[in-house]
Protein backbone atom coordinates (compact mmCIF):
# COMPACT_ATOMS: atom_id res chain seq x y z
CA UNK A 1 0.00 0.00 0.00
CA UNK A 2 1.33 3.42 -0.92
CA UNK A 3 1.97 6.18 1.61
CA UNK A 4 -0.91 8.21 0.12
CA UNK A 5 -3.34 5.31 0.44
CA UNK A 6 -2.41 4.94 4.11
CA UNK A 7 -3.08 8.63 4.64
CA UNK A 8 -6.38 8.43 2.77
CA UNK A 9 -7.38 5.36 4.73
CA UNK A 10 -6.72 7.10 8.02
CA UNK A 11 -8.59 10.19 6.87
CA UNK A 12 -11.53 8.02 5.86
CA UNK A 13 -11.66 6.28 9.22
CA UNK A 14 -11.49 9.63 11.01
CA UNK A 15 -14.21 11.23 8.92
CA UNK A 16 -16.54 8.23 8.86
CA UNK A 17 -16.17 6.91 12.37
CA UNK A 18 -15.46 10.05 14.37
CA UNK A 19 -17.01 13.05 12.64
CA UNK A 20 -18.41 13.10 9.13
CA UNK A 21 -20.56 10.03 9.19
CA UNK A 22 -22.34 11.12 12.34
CA UNK A 23 -24.07 13.93 10.49
CA UNK A 24 -27.79 13.74 11.19
CA UNK A 25 -29.94 12.72 8.28
CA UNK A 26 -31.99 15.91 8.61
CA UNK A 27 -28.84 17.93 7.95
CA UNK A 28 -27.97 16.17 4.71
CA UNK A 29 -28.44 18.41 1.70
CA UNK A 30 -30.15 16.68 -1.19
CA UNK A 31 -28.87 17.54 -4.63
CA UNK A 32 -29.92 16.32 -8.04
CA UNK A 33 -27.08 14.52 -9.79
CA UNK A 34 -28.96 13.78 -13.01
CA UNK A 35 -29.81 16.00 -16.00
CA UNK A 36 -31.73 15.08 -19.14
CA UNK A 37 -30.81 15.55 -22.82
CA UNK A 38 -33.27 18.39 -23.38
CA UNK A 39 -31.75 20.39 -20.54
CA UNK A 40 -28.24 19.80 -21.86
CA UNK A 41 -29.29 20.76 -25.39
CA UNK A 42 -30.61 24.08 -24.10
CA UNK A 43 -27.42 24.73 -22.14
CA UNK A 44 -25.32 24.15 -25.25
CA UNK A 45 -27.60 26.22 -27.49
CA UNK A 46 -27.54 29.20 -25.13
CA UNK A 47 -23.78 28.86 -24.58
CA UNK A 48 -24.01 28.36 -20.84
CA UNK A 49 -20.69 27.94 -18.99
CA UNK A 50 -20.76 24.20 -18.54
CA UNK A 51 -18.07 21.55 -18.98
CA UNK A 52 -19.10 18.30 -20.67
CA UNK A 53 -16.92 15.23 -20.18
CA UNK A 54 -17.20 12.06 -22.28
CA UNK A 55 -16.12 9.22 -19.98
CA UNK A 56 -15.86 6.60 -22.72
CA UNK A 57 -12.63 5.63 -24.47
CA UNK A 58 -10.88 8.11 -26.76
CA UNK A 59 -11.64 5.81 -29.71
CA UNK A 60 -15.37 5.93 -28.97
CA UNK A 61 -15.21 9.68 -28.51
CA UNK A 62 -13.55 10.10 -31.91
CA UNK A 63 -16.37 8.16 -33.60
CA UNK A 64 -18.95 10.65 -32.37
CA UNK A 65 -19.71 12.64 -29.25
CA UNK A 66 -21.97 15.34 -27.89
CA UNK A 67 -20.98 18.75 -29.31
CA UNK A 68 -18.47 20.60 -27.10
CA UNK A 69 -17.75 17.46 -25.09
CA UNK A 70 -14.20 16.83 -23.94
CA UNK A 71 -12.74 13.34 -23.95
CA UNK A 72 -11.99 12.19 -20.39
CA UNK A 73 -11.79 8.37 -20.32
CA UNK A 74 -12.65 7.13 -16.85
CA UNK A 75 -9.95 4.47 -17.19
CA UNK A 76 -7.37 7.26 -16.97
CA UNK A 77 -8.35 7.83 -13.34
CA UNK A 78 -7.55 4.31 -12.12
CA UNK A 79 -4.38 2.74 -10.78
CA UNK A 80 -4.23 -1.07 -10.55
CA UNK A 81 -2.54 -2.76 -7.61
CA UNK A 82 -2.80 -6.47 -6.80
CA UNK A 83 -5.60 -6.81 -9.37
CA UNK A 84 -7.75 -4.20 -7.61
CA UNK A 85 -8.67 -0.85 -9.15
CA UNK A 86 -8.17 2.29 -7.08
CA UNK A 87 -8.59 5.97 -7.76
CA UNK A 88 -5.32 7.75 -8.50
CA UNK A 89 -3.87 9.69 -5.63
CA UNK A 90 -3.91 13.46 -5.38
CA UNK A 91 -0.43 13.88 -6.84
CA UNK A 92 -1.14 11.72 -9.88
CA UNK A 93 -4.66 12.96 -10.58
CA UNK A 94 -3.78 16.67 -10.44
CA UNK A 95 -2.01 16.89 -13.85
CA UNK A 96 -4.92 15.08 -15.49
CA UNK A 97 -7.51 17.43 -14.02
CA UNK A 98 -5.49 20.46 -15.06
CA UNK A 99 -5.01 19.09 -18.57
CA UNK A 100 -8.79 18.76 -18.91
CA UNK A 101 -9.30 22.36 -17.79
CA UNK A 102 -11.04 21.54 -14.51
CA UNK A 103 -11.67 24.50 -12.20
CA UNK A 104 -13.19 24.57 -8.72
CA UNK A 105 -16.28 26.51 -9.84
CA UNK A 106 -16.95 24.48 -12.98
CA UNK A 107 -20.42 23.09 -13.65
CA UNK A 108 -19.61 19.61 -14.94
CA UNK A 109 -21.82 17.19 -16.86
CA UNK A 110 -20.50 13.67 -17.49
CA UNK A 111 -21.90 11.06 -19.84
CA UNK A 112 -21.15 7.58 -21.17
CA UNK A 113 -22.88 5.37 -23.72
CA UNK A 114 -25.97 4.94 -21.57
CA UNK A 115 -25.30 2.51 -18.72
CA UNK A 116 -24.36 5.49 -16.49
CA UNK A 117 -21.68 3.50 -14.67
CA UNK A 118 -18.60 5.01 -16.31
CA UNK A 119 -20.08 8.48 -16.00
CA UNK A 120 -20.94 7.91 -12.34
CA UNK A 121 -17.42 6.71 -11.62
CA UNK A 122 -15.85 9.78 -13.23
CA UNK A 123 -18.33 11.99 -11.39
CA UNK A 124 -17.33 10.38 -8.09
CA UNK A 125 -13.63 10.95 -8.85
CA UNK A 126 -14.32 14.61 -9.58
CA UNK A 127 -16.35 14.95 -6.38
CA UNK A 128 -13.62 13.20 -4.39
CA UNK A 129 -11.18 15.85 -5.55
CA UNK A 130 -13.27 18.89 -4.80
CA UNK A 131 -15.69 19.52 -7.68
CA UNK A 132 -19.16 20.22 -6.27
CA UNK A 133 -21.45 21.27 -9.12
CA UNK A 134 -21.77 18.12 -11.18
CA UNK A 135 -24.23 15.67 -12.72
CA UNK A 136 -24.55 12.71 -15.08
CA UNK A 137 -26.53 12.79 -18.31
CA UNK A 138 -29.56 10.53 -18.11
CA UNK A 139 -29.65 8.19 -21.10
CA UNK A 140 -26.04 8.91 -22.00
CA UNK A 141 -25.04 9.26 -25.62
CA UNK A 142 -27.71 6.76 -26.71
CA UNK A 143 -30.41 8.93 -25.18
CA UNK A 144 -28.89 12.09 -26.62
CA UNK A 145 -28.91 10.68 -30.15
CA UNK A 146 -32.64 10.08 -30.12
CA UNK A 147 -33.25 13.74 -30.97
CA UNK A 148 -29.83 15.31 -31.37
CA UNK A 149 -26.78 15.15 -33.59
CA UNK A 150 -23.29 14.12 -32.58
CA UNK A 151 -20.00 15.71 -33.53
CA UNK A 152 -16.61 14.40 -34.54
CA UNK A 153 -14.88 17.71 -33.86
CA UNK A 154 -12.61 17.35 -30.85
CA UNK A 155 -13.07 19.95 -28.14
CA UNK A 156 -10.79 21.00 -25.30
CA UNK A 157 -10.35 23.72 -22.71
CA UNK A 158 -7.23 25.67 -21.80
CA UNK A 159 -5.22 23.91 -19.12
CA UNK A 160 -6.04 25.10 -15.61
CA UNK A 161 -4.05 25.47 -12.41
CA UNK A 162 -6.57 23.47 -10.38
CA UNK A 163 -5.35 22.14 -7.05
CA UNK A 164 -7.40 19.09 -6.00
CA UNK A 165 -9.00 19.29 -2.56
CA UNK A 166 -9.62 15.86 -1.07
CA UNK A 167 -13.17 15.08 0.07
CA UNK A 168 -12.58 11.92 2.15
CA UNK A 169 -16.13 11.71 3.50
CA UNK A 170 -17.30 10.05 0.26
CA UNK A 171 -14.43 7.53 0.22
CA UNK A 172 -14.56 4.22 2.08
CA UNK A 173 -11.29 2.34 2.48
CA UNK A 174 -10.90 -1.35 3.29
CA UNK A 175 -10.62 -0.38 6.95
CA UNK A 176 -13.92 1.47 6.87
CA UNK A 177 -15.58 -1.48 5.11
CA UNK A 178 -14.30 -3.78 7.87
CA UNK A 179 -15.71 -1.43 10.48
CA UNK A 180 -19.05 -1.49 8.66
CA UNK A 181 -19.22 -5.29 8.78
CA UNK A 182 -19.14 -5.30 12.59
CA UNK A 183 -20.93 -2.05 13.34
CA UNK A 184 -24.76 -2.23 13.38
CA UNK A 185 -24.96 1.46 12.47
CA UNK A 186 -23.70 0.68 8.95
CA UNK A 187 -25.26 -0.87 5.87
CA UNK A 188 -23.28 -2.39 3.00
CA UNK A 189 -24.81 -2.60 -0.47
CA UNK A 190 -23.58 -4.92 -3.23
CA UNK A 191 -24.12 -3.68 -6.81
CA UNK A 192 -22.70 -6.70 -8.66
CA UNK A 193 -24.89 -9.22 -10.46
CA UNK A 194 -27.23 -11.34 -8.35
CA UNK A 195 -25.29 -14.50 -9.19
CA UNK A 196 -22.12 -12.83 -7.92
CA UNK A 197 -23.91 -11.71 -4.79
CA UNK A 198 -25.07 -15.30 -4.16
CA UNK A 199 -21.57 -16.65 -4.73
CA UNK A 200 -22.41 -18.55 -7.92
CA UNK A 201 -20.03 -16.47 -10.04
CA UNK A 202 -17.02 -14.27 -9.33
CA UNK A 203 -14.37 -12.23 -11.11
CA UNK A 204 -11.88 -13.42 -8.48
CA UNK A 205 -11.01 -16.81 -7.00
CA UNK A 206 -13.30 -16.07 -4.03
CA UNK A 207 -17.07 -16.56 -4.23
CA UNK A 208 -19.60 -14.76 -2.10
CA UNK A 209 -20.07 -11.28 -0.70
CA UNK A 210 -18.87 -9.03 2.06
CA UNK A 211 -20.61 -10.15 5.28
CA UNK A 212 -24.05 -8.60 5.92
CA UNK A 213 -24.10 -6.88 2.50
CA UNK A 214 -27.52 -6.39 0.94
CA UNK A 215 -28.18 -6.63 -2.77
CA UNK A 216 -29.05 -3.65 -4.96
CA UNK A 217 -30.43 -4.55 -8.38
CA UNK A 218 -29.43 -1.64 -10.60
CA UNK A 219 -31.87 -2.71 -13.31
CA UNK A 220 -34.73 -1.66 -11.03
CA UNK A 221 -33.65 1.96 -11.32
CA UNK A 222 -34.05 2.08 -15.10
CA UNK A 223 -36.87 2.23 -17.58
CA UNK A 224 -36.52 1.27 -21.25
CA UNK A 225 -38.04 3.65 -23.79
CA UNK A 226 -39.59 2.83 -27.17
CA UNK A 227 -36.16 3.02 -28.81
CA UNK A 228 -34.65 0.49 -26.46
CA UNK A 229 -32.57 3.06 -24.59
CA UNK A 230 -32.17 3.06 -20.82
CA UNK A 231 -33.15 6.04 -18.70
CA UNK A 232 -33.22 6.42 -14.95
CA UNK A 233 -36.71 6.52 -13.53
CA UNK A 234 -38.08 9.77 -12.16
CA UNK A 235 -37.19 10.50 -8.53
CA UNK A 236 -40.58 9.47 -7.12
CA UNK A 237 -40.18 6.04 -8.74
CA UNK A 238 -36.57 5.79 -7.56
CA UNK A 239 -37.75 6.52 -4.04
CA UNK A 240 -40.17 3.61 -4.32
CA UNK A 241 -37.30 1.30 -5.26
CA UNK A 242 -35.30 2.52 -2.26
CA UNK A 243 -38.16 2.57 0.23
CA UNK A 244 -37.10 -0.68 1.92
CA UNK A 245 -33.59 0.63 2.66
CA UNK A 246 -32.73 2.15 6.03
CA UNK A 247 -31.94 5.87 5.86
CA UNK A 248 -31.09 6.04 9.54
CA UNK A 249 -27.83 4.13 9.02
CA UNK A 250 -24.53 4.92 7.37
CA UNK A 251 -24.30 3.30 3.94
CA UNK A 252 -21.41 1.99 1.85
CA UNK A 253 -21.72 0.79 -1.75
CA UNK A 254 -19.44 -1.62 -3.58
CA UNK A 255 -19.30 -3.71 -6.76
CA UNK A 256 -16.43 -5.57 -8.43
CA UNK A 257 -13.98 -2.79 -9.19
CA UNK A 258 -15.76 0.34 -8.05
CA UNK A 259 -17.68 1.36 -11.16
CA UNK A 260 -21.30 0.17 -10.95
CA UNK A 261 -21.43 0.97 -7.25
CA UNK A 262 -20.74 4.65 -7.89
CA UNK A 263 -24.12 4.76 -9.64
CA UNK A 264 -25.67 3.22 -6.52
CA UNK A 265 -23.80 5.80 -4.48
CA UNK A 266 -25.34 8.71 -6.40
CA UNK A 267 -28.84 7.25 -6.43
CA UNK A 268 -28.70 6.81 -2.67
CA UNK A 269 -27.14 10.21 -2.11
CA UNK A 270 -29.71 11.94 -4.31
CA UNK A 271 -32.44 10.28 -2.24
CA UNK A 272 -30.98 11.68 0.98
CA UNK A 273 -28.96 8.72 2.24
CA UNK A 274 -25.72 9.14 4.19
CA UNK A 275 -23.46 7.22 1.81
CA UNK A 276 -19.90 6.61 0.69
CA UNK A 277 -18.29 4.43 -1.96
CA UNK A 278 -15.86 1.59 -1.23
CA UNK A 279 -12.96 2.14 -3.62
CA UNK A 280 -11.36 -1.15 -4.63
CA UNK A 281 -14.64 -2.91 -3.85
CA UNK A 282 -14.99 -6.71 -4.12
CA UNK A 283 -11.66 -7.29 -5.84
CA UNK A 284 -9.86 -5.41 -3.08
CA UNK A 285 -11.79 -7.25 -0.36
CA UNK A 286 -11.47 -10.76 -1.76
CA UNK A 287 -7.82 -10.44 -2.82
CA UNK A 288 -6.95 -9.48 0.76
CA UNK A 289 -8.49 -12.70 2.05
CA UNK A 290 -11.06 -10.97 4.22
CA UNK A 291 -14.19 -12.74 5.55
CA UNK A 292 -16.84 -13.72 3.01
CA UNK A 293 -20.38 -15.00 3.34
CA UNK A 294 -22.69 -16.76 0.89
URNOR-V11853 format. One record per helix or strand of 3 or more residues. SS is the DSSP state (A for helix, B for strand). FROM is the first residue (numbers start at 1). TO is the last residue. If there is no record, write none. Layout:
# URNOR-V11853
ss-><SS & SS>
from-><FROM & FROM>
to-><TO & TO>
This chain:
# URNOR-V11853
ss-><A & A & A & A & B & A & A & B & B & A & B & A & B & A & A & A & B & A & A & B & B & A & B & A & B & A>
from-><3 & 20 & 25 & 37 & 50 & 58 & 74 & 78 & 84 & 90 & 107 & 117 & 133 & 140 & 168 & 174 & 186 & 194 & 218 & 222 & 230 & 235 & 250 & 260 & 274 & 281>
to-><18 & 22 & 27 & 45 & 54 & 63 & 77 & 81 & 87 & 99 & 111 & 128 & 137 & 144 & 170 & 182 & 190 & 198 & 221 & 224 & 232 & 242 & 254 & 270 & 278 & 287>
